[in-house]
Amino acid sequence: MTAAQADLRTDLSEIPDAVSIDRPTTADGAALWRLAQDSGTLDVNSSYSYLLWCRDFAATSAVARDADGEVVGFVTGYVRPDRPHTLLVWQVAVDAAHRGRGLAARMLDALAARVAAERGLTTLETTVTPGNTASERLFASFAARHGAPVEREVLFGTEQFPDGPHDPEVLHRIGPLTR
């Protein structure tokens, strides 16, 4: 465990509901699917995809567990094959009862620290639909905490989605990460 990871664990142990952050396991797949569905904002993938995600991308994803071991939040991500030092964050969700406590930011920081230690992470990418101010704030604050600039560009325009109306997905490229 790195010093940054130890600091994050110390900070987490001091919050009232004793949330811990771990790698997901396949047993967490159903909980991730439910959290995505309950979020009201995420594009919900099939339950099967969350099971696969927990199996194949556990090293680049995180779950938050309450004191009873229940999953109360997650961040899914993967390392881009053509950019091995770039983590693409796919989805972030926090259970309604745990929102407003900075849990999404703590999960993101813990995941970034882990991927940096294990894979040399230098850049984080994500996409955000216009008007999703919670996600825009989450990633802007992540960039500020890590001393990194943010570049934005439309990655996928509305016309590229074949399944009906979809807002554009704006790529946020954060890096290089300095802390």
C-alpha positions, 0 to 999 in steps of 0.5 A: 500500500502506498502512502497516498492509499494509506492516507485515503484509508485513514480519511475513510475510517474517520467518516461516520458510516465507515465506508471502505473502498475495494476492488469489485468482485463478480458478487458485486455485479448485481449491486452495481447494476442496481445502483446504476438503475437507481441513479436516474442519470446513468445509461444502464447497461445489462446486468450481464455487463456489470458482472463482466465488468467486475470480473474483467476490469476489477483492477481499474474499478472501485466499490465503496462498502458500508460497515455491513459490507453492502456496496453503496457506490462504484466507479468503473473504468479501464486502461485504454489499450492504445494509451496504457497510462490513461484510465477512462472512467466509465460510470460513477454512482453513489447510493442516494443515502450516501450522496452529499458526503464526498464519497464519489470524490474519495472513490475516484481519488482512491482508484486513481492512486491505485492505478497510478501505483500499479500502472503508472497512471498519468491521465484520466479521461471520462465523458460527461453529457452537457448539463450533468453538473454533478459530474462536471463538478466531480471531475473539475475538483478531481483535476484541481486536487491533482494539479492537472489541466482539463481539456474538453471536446465532443467525443460522440455527437448526438447523431452518432447514437443509433438508439434514439435521442442522446445528448453528446458525450463530451470527453474530459481529459485530465492530465498530466496528474501531478499529485 
